[in-house]
Amino acid sequence: MTRIACCQLTVQPADPAGNGARATAAASAAVAAGAQLVVLPETATSGLPFADRAEALASALRPDDPLLDRWAEVVRGRDAVLVVGFAELGGSDADPAGDRPIFNSAALFDGSGLRGIYRKTHLWDQEKLFFAPGSQPPPVFDTALGRIGVAICYDIEFPELTRSMALAGADVLAVPTAWPVVPHPADEPTPEVVIAKAAARVNRMAIATCDRTGSTRGQDWTGGTVVIGPDGWVAALPGEDDVAVAEVDLTLARDKTLTPLAHLFDDRRPELYAEVAALTRREASGPDEPAGPGVVQPSV
């Protein structure tokens, strides 16, 4: 069994140092309490939305920022993994400061240090005003705990992406999120949690999402943190301490057998629907629809 902890945070705007310290403290406390996989929210050091590009640039971290070293120390030498979302400053020091791209990123650390940084590929709404989209698909890392995939928030609303990560062998997806509150029936879970549960169930893959709490500049956050098992059922929701903790058997994700005659992957018919994943928005909608920029999705 793997002990997973998702630590919700209230992120303050224009306070990267304070947010970074709170994120580090939350991760350290979770590991000290026995967590093996710890997930923190999307843009945990900067928050969203930004007031302007100047604030976004001031809040963005370079991959060699000392804060990432402090995060690495939380799990260094342990059979533990930490996944944290942050605003990443791209480009090089030779570029004009105002022209450097900013990415909505997540870093994965294990006992050996920083294993990799993923840049969010599907930007939500006004994120497109500040962030550049990532150009590489979400990674799946081999770790001491198993195969851990990393996606960010809106990413998991694209079934092509979650299926491709399951096909790549992910046992669990670690998903830093910042889900804005949207209207939904009071007796129903938030739609993002419904989507995460469905993605876990149809891929037989655990999903650990870590959300934000509170309100920022008039935007309320869902606090939709949830740990979902490979069976698609909720394993843990946050307690009074805003931490969701669950023991999850990640090895269950490696058996896609549903019945003696049904197999989640073997029963796929990609020859019938692979082309659908490659359609651009204009091709899928028809010539009478506005022609926005089309993005080719990975084949399922």
C-alpha positions in Angstrom: 0.0 0.0 0.0 1.1 3.6 -0.7 0.2 6.4 1.6 -0.9 9.4 -0.4 -1.3 12.9 1.0 -2.8 15.9 -0.9 -2.2 19.1 1.0 -4.7 21.9 0.1 -3.3 25.4 0.5 -4.6 28.9 0.5 -2.2 30.8 -1.8 -1.7 34.5 -1.3 -1.2 36.7 -4.4 2.1 38.5 -4.9 3.7 36.6 -2.0 6.0 33.9 -3.6 8.3 33.7 -0.6 5.5 33.2 1.9 3.7 30.8 -0.3 6.9 28.8 -0.9 7.5 28.6 2.8 4.0 27.4 3.5 4.2 24.8 0.7 7.5 23.5 2.0 6.1 23.3 5.6 3.0 21.4 4.4 5.1 18.9 2.4 7.5 18.4 5.3 4.7 17.8 7.7 3.1 15.2 5.4 6.3 13.3 4.9 7.0 13.4 8.7 3.5 11.9 9.2 4.4 9.0 6.9 3.1 10.1 3.5 5.0 8.5 0.6 3.4 10.5 -2.3 2.7 14.1 -1.5 0.9 16.4 -3.9 0.5 20.2 -3.5 -1.7 22.6 -5.6 -1.2 24.2 -8.9 0.8 27.5 -8.9 1.4 26.9 -5.2 3.9 29.7 -4.9 2.2 32.4 -7.0 -1.5 31.7 -7.1 -3.9 32.8 -9.8 -5.1 35.0 -11.3 -2.2 37.5 -11.7 -2.9 41.2 -11.6 -0.7 41.7 -14.6 2.3 40.3 -16.5 4.7 42.2 -14.2 3.3 40.3 -11.2 3.5 37.0 -13.1 7.2 37.6 -14.0 8.0 38.5 -10.4 6.3 35.4 -9.1 7.8 32.9 -11.6 10.7 30.7 -10.5 13.6 29.5 -12.5 14.2 25.7 -12.4 17.4 26.4 -10.4 15.7 28.6 -7.8 16.8 27.7 -4.2 13.1 26.9 -3.3 13.2 23.9 -5.6 16.3 22.7 -3.7 14.4 23.0 -0.4 11.5 21.0 -1.9 14.0 18.3 -3.0 15.4 18.1 0.5 11.9 17.2 1.8 12.1 13.7 0.2 15.9 13.4 -0.4 17.1 9.9 0.6 13.6 8.6 1.2 11.3 6.3 -0.7 9.0 9.2 -1.1 7.8 11.5 -3.9 6.7 15.1 -3.9 4.8 16.9 -6.7 4.4 20.7 -6.6 2.9 23.2 -9.0 4.6 26.5 -9.6 4.9 29.3 -12.2 8.2 28.6 -14.1 10.2 31.3 -15.8 11.4 30.0 -19.1 14.0 31.2 -21.6 17.5 32.3 -20.7 19.1 35.2 -18.9 20.2 36.5 -22.3 16.5 37.1 -23.2 14.9 40.5 -22.4 13.1 40.0 -19.1 9.7 41.0 -20.4 9.9 38.6 -23.3 10.7 35.5 -21.3 7.9 32.9 -21.4 6.2 31.8 -18.2 4.9 28.2 -17.9 2.4 26.7 -15.5 4.6 23.9 -14.3 4.8 21.0 -11.9 8.0 19.5 -10.5 8.4 15.9 -9.3 11.0 15.1 -6.7 12.0 11.7 -5.3 14.8 10.5 -3.0 17.4 11.3 -5.7 16.3 14.9 -6.2 14.5 16.7 -8.9 13.4 14.1 -11.5 11.6 16.4 -14.0 9.4 19.4 -14.7 6.2 19.2 -16.6 4.7 22.3 -18.3 0.9 22.3 -18.5 -0.2 21.7 -22.1 -3.9 22.7 -21.7 -4.3 26.2 -20.4 -7.6 27.3 -18.9 -9.3 30.6 -19.8 -7.2 33.6 -18.7 -4.1 31.5 -18.1 -3.6 32.0 -21.8 -2.9 35.6 -21.1 0.1 34.9 -19.0 1.4 31.4 -19.7 2.9 29.7 -22.7 1.6 26.1 -23.2 3.9 23.3 -22.8 5.0 21.4 -25.9 5.7 18.0 -24.4 3.1 15.4 -23.2 2.8 14.8 -19.5 5.6 12.5 -18.2 5.3 9.2 -16.4 8.2 8.6 -14.0 9.5 5.3 -12.7 9.9 5.7 -8.9 10.4 3.6 -5.8 6.6 3.8 -5.3 5.6 2.8 -8.9 5.0 4.7 -12.1 3.7 8.2 -11.4 2.3 10.5 -14.0 2.0 14.2 -13.6 -0.7 16.4 -15.1 -2.1 19.8 -14.1 -5.7 20.7 -13.5 -7.5 21.3 -16.9 -5.3 18.6 -18.5 -7.4 15.8 -17.1 -10.5 17.0 -18.8 -9.0 15.7 -22.1 -9.6 11.9 -22.1 -7.0 11.5 -24.8 -4.4 12.7 -22.4 -5.4 10.5 -19.4 -5.8 7.5 -21.6 -2.3 8.0 -23.1 -0.8 8.2 -19.7 -2.5 5.0 -18.6 -1.2 3.3 -21.8 2.3 4.6 -20.8 1.9 2.5 -17.6 1.0 5.1 -15.0 -0.1 3.6 -11.7 -1.2 7.0 -10.4 -1.6 10.5 -11.7 -0.5 13.3 -9.4 -2.6 16.3 -10.4 -1.9 19.8 -8.9 -5.1 21.8 -9.5 -6.6 25.2 -9.0 -10.3 24.6 -9.7 -12.5 27.7 -9.7 -15.9 27.3 -8.2 -18.6 26.7 -10.9 -22.3 26.3 -10.5 -23.4 22.7 -9.7 -26.2 21.0 -7.7 -25.6 21.2 -4.0 -26.0 17.5 -3.5 -23.5 16.6 -6.3 -19.7 16.7 -6.3 -17.9 19.4 -8.3 -17.7 18.5 -12.0 -13.9 18.3 -11.8 -14.1 15.5 -9.2 -16.6 13.7 -11.4 -14.2 13.9 -14.3 -11.3 12.7 -12.1 -13.4 9.7 -10.9 -14.4 8.8 -14.4 -10.8 9.0 -15.7 -9.6 6.8 -12.8 -12.3 4.2 -13.4 -12.1 4.0 -17.2 -8.3 3.7 -17.0 -8.1 1.7 -13.8 -5.5 4.2 -12.5 -5.3 6.0 -9.2 -5.6 9.8 -9.3 -4.5 12.2 -6.6 -5.7 15.8 -7.1 -4.7 18.7 -4.8 -6.7 21.9 -5.0 -6.6 25.4 -3.6 -8.9 26.9 -1.0 -10.1 30.4 -0.2 -10.6 33.3 -2.6 -8.2 35.4 -4.7 -9.3 38.7 -6.2 -12.9 37.7 -6.3 -12.2 34.1 -7.5 -13.4 31.4 -5.1 -11.6 28.1 -5.2 -13.3 24.7 -5.0 -11.2 23.0 -2.5 -11.9 19.8 -4.5 -8.9 17.8 -3.3 -9.5 14.1 -3.6 -7.6 10.8 -3.7 -9.3 8.3 -6.0 -8.3 4.6 -6.1 -7.8 2.6 -9.3 -11.4 1.4 -9.0 -12.7 5.0 -9.5 -14.0 5.4 -6.0 -13.0 8.1 -3.6 -10.4 6.9 -1.1 -10.0 10.2 0.8 -11.3 13.8 1.0 -9.6 16.6 3.0 -10.1 16.6 6.8 -10.2 19.7 9.0 -6.4 20.2 8.4 -7.1 20.5 4.6 -5.1 17.3 4.0 -6.5 14.2 2.2 -4.7 11.0 3.2 -5.4 7.5 1.9 -3.7 4.1 1.7 -3.9 3.0 -1.9 -2.8 -0.2 -3.5 -1.2 1.1 -6.7 -0.4 -2.4 -8.0 -4.1 -2.8 -8.8 -3.6 -0.3 -11.7 -1.4 -2.9 -13.5 -4.2 -5.4 -14.0 -6.7 -4.1 -16.6 -8.8 -7.3 -16.5 -12.5 -6.5 -15.9 -13.9 -10.0 -16.2 -12.5 -13.2 -17.7 -13.7 -12.0 -21.1 -13.2 -8.2 -20.8 -9.9 -6.3 -20.7 -9.8 -2.6 -20.5 -6.9 -2.2 -23.0 -7.2 -5.3 -25.1 -10.8 -4.5 -26.0 -9.9 -1.1 -27.5 -10.6 -0.7 -31.2 -8.1 2.1 -32.2 -8.6 1.4 -35.9 -12.1 2.8 -35.5 -11.4 5.9 -33.6 -7.7 6.8 -33.6 -8.3 9.5 -36.3 -10.8 11.3 -34.1 -8.0 12.2 -31.7 -6.0 13.9 -34.5 -8.8 16.2 -35.6 -8.4 19.9 -35.1 -11.3 21.9 -33.7 -12.2 23.2 -37.2 -12.2 19.7 -38.7 -14.4 18.3 -35.9 -16.9 21.2 -35.9 -17.2 21.6 -39.7 -16.4 24.5 -42.0 -19.3 26.7 -40.7 -17.7 27.0 -37.2 -15.1 29.7 -36.4 -11.6 28.5 -37.2 -9.7 28.7 -33.9 -6.2 27.3 -33.5 -6.3 23.5 -33.8 -4.1 21.3 -31.6 -3.4 17.8 -32.6 -4.0 15.5 -29.6 -2.0 12.3 -29.1 -3.6 9.1 -30.5 -5.5 6.9 -28.1 
